[in-house]
């Protein structure tokens, strides 16, 4: 049996590496905010394929590019976690492992230790489908209109 959830302190987030949709559940109106990842911007110097050095050795700054991508991901996690701080019940869902990576990041942050963070797999969805999934997760009755 689920405990009573305070919808004011609840949020659902559909996310992948490119974008996140913050869905604020409400019985009447549902607020949706879209956040784009800054991590998908071109990394300077990342276009070249590398320099052949002989004996099958080459350099293409893969290590540097990896570090830059990792730093951009950390910035994106920080942006997302700052938006999630006001909420006590957080539902992360989406198609990739990114939701689990974010959950691990939140678990390492002391300000999230007393909060509930749950994850679920979900495919690409329309905004209406996202809202429905969040409402269902938090146990909000979905009003459906019957055709007469």
C-alpha positions as CSV (number, residue, x, y, z in Angstrom):
1,X,0.0,0.0,0.0
2,X,1.4,3.4,-1.0
3,X,1.6,6.1,1.6
4,X,-0.1,9.4,1.0
5,X,2.1,11.6,-1.2
6,X,2.3,15.4,-1.0
7,X,1.9,16.4,-4.7
8,X,3.3,19.9,-3.9
9,X,6.6,18.2,-3.0
10,X,6.5,15.6,-5.9
11,X,8.0,15.7,-9.4
12,X,8.4,13.3,-12.3
13,X,11.3,13.7,-14.7
14,X,11.5,12.0,-18.1
15,X,15.1,12.3,-19.2
16,X,17.9,11.1,-21.5
17,X,21.3,12.5,-22.3
18,X,19.9,15.3,-24.4
19,X,16.9,16.7,-22.6
20,X,14.8,16.4,-19.5
21,X,11.0,17.1,-19.0
22,X,10.1,18.1,-15.4
23,X,6.4,17.2,-14.9
24,X,4.7,18.7,-11.8
25,X,1.7,16.5,-11.0
26,X,-1.5,18.2,-10.1
27,X,-5.1,17.0,-10.1
28,X,-6.2,19.8,-12.5
29,X,-3.2,21.4,-14.2
30,X,0.2,19.8,-15.0
31,X,3.2,22.0,-15.4
32,X,5.9,20.8,-17.8
33,X,9.3,22.3,-18.1
34,X,11.9,21.2,-20.7
35,X,15.6,21.5,-20.0
36,X,18.2,20.8,-22.7
37,X,21.5,19.3,-21.8
38,X,24.5,21.5,-22.4
39,X,26.6,18.4,-22.8
40,X,25.7,18.0,-26.4
41,X,27.4,21.1,-27.6
42,X,30.3,20.4,-30.0
43,X,33.6,20.0,-28.2
44,X,36.3,22.1,-29.7
45,X,38.9,20.0,-31.5
46,X,36.6,16.9,-31.6
47,X,36.1,16.9,-35.3
48,X,39.6,15.7,-36.4
49,X,40.1,11.9,-36.7
50,X,43.6,12.0,-35.4
51,X,47.2,12.0,-36.5
52,X,48.9,8.8,-37.6
53,X,52.2,8.4,-35.8
54,X,53.4,5.1,-37.3
55,X,53.4,1.6,-35.8
56,X,49.6,1.8,-35.5
57,X,49.8,4.6,-33.0
58,X,47.6,7.7,-33.3
59,X,46.4,10.6,-31.2
60,X,43.1,12.2,-31.5
61,X,42.7,13.7,-28.1
62,X,40.1,11.0,-27.1
63,X,41.2,11.3,-23.5
64,X,40.7,15.1,-23.6
65,X,37.3,14.7,-25.3
66,X,36.2,12.1,-22.8
67,X,37.1,14.5,-19.9
68,X,35.2,17.4,-21.5
69,X,32.1,15.2,-22.0
70,X,32.4,14.0,-18.4
71,X,32.6,17.7,-17.2
72,X,29.6,18.7,-19.3
73,X,27.7,15.7,-17.8
74,X,28.6,16.8,-14.3
75,X,27.3,20.3,-15.1
76,X,24.0,18.8,-16.4
77,X,23.7,16.7,-13.3
78,X,24.3,19.7,-11.2
79,X,21.6,21.8,-13.1
80,X,19.1,18.9,-12.8
81,X,19.8,18.3,-9.1
82,X,19.4,22.0,-8.3
83,X,16.0,21.9,-9.9
84,X,15.1,18.8,-7.9
85,X,16.2,20.1,-4.4
86,X,12.7,21.5,-3.4
87,X,11.0,18.1,-3.9
88,X,10.8,15.2,-1.5
89,X,9.5,12.5,-3.9
90,X,11.3,12.3,-7.2
91,X,10.3,9.9,-10.0
92,X,13.0,9.6,-12.8
93,X,12.1,7.7,-16.0
94,X,13.3,7.4,-19.5
95,X,14.8,5.2,-22.2
96,X,18.5,5.2,-21.3
97,X,20.7,4.5,-18.2
98,X,21.0,8.2,-17.7
99,X,18.2,8.1,-15.1
100,X,20.2,5.6,-13.0
101,X,23.3,7.7,-13.3
102,X,21.4,10.8,-12.1
103,X,19.9,8.7,-9.2
104,X,23.5,7.7,-8.2
105,X,24.6,11.3,-8.4
106,X,21.6,12.3,-6.2
107,X,22.4,9.5,-3.7
108,X,25.9,11.0,-3.3
109,X,24.5,14.4,-2.5
110,X,23.7,14.8,1.2
111,X,20.8,17.1,0.5
112,X,18.9,14.2,-1.1
113,X,19.4,11.6,1.7
114,X,16.0,12.2,3.2
115,X,14.2,12.2,-0.2
116,X,12.6,9.3,-2.1
117,X,14.1,8.8,-5.6
118,X,12.6,6.1,-7.8
119,X,13.5,5.2,-11.4
120,X,11.6,3.3,-14.2
121,X,12.3,2.5,-17.8
122,X,10.2,4.3,-20.4
123,X,10.4,4.7,-24.2
124,X,10.1,8.0,-26.1
125,X,6.8,9.5,-25.1
126,X,4.6,12.4,-26.0
127,X,4.2,15.0,-23.3
128,X,0.6,13.7,-22.6
129,X,2.0,10.2,-22.1
130,X,4.7,11.6,-19.7
131,X,2.1,13.4,-17.6
132,X,-0.1,10.3,-17.5
133,X,2.8,8.1,-16.3
134,X,3.7,10.6,-13.6
135,X,0.1,10.9,-12.4
136,X,-0.2,7.1,-12.4
137,X,3.1,6.8,-10.4
138,X,1.9,9.3,-7.7
139,X,-1.6,7.7,-7.6
140,X,-3.4,10.7,-8.9
141,X,-6.8,9.7,-10.4
142,X,-6.8,10.5,-14.1
143,X,-10.0,12.0,-15.3
144,X,-11.1,10.3,-18.5
145,X,-14.1,11.5,-20.6
146,X,-16.4,8.8,-21.9
147,X,-17.8,9.2,-25.4
148,X,-21.6,9.3,-25.5
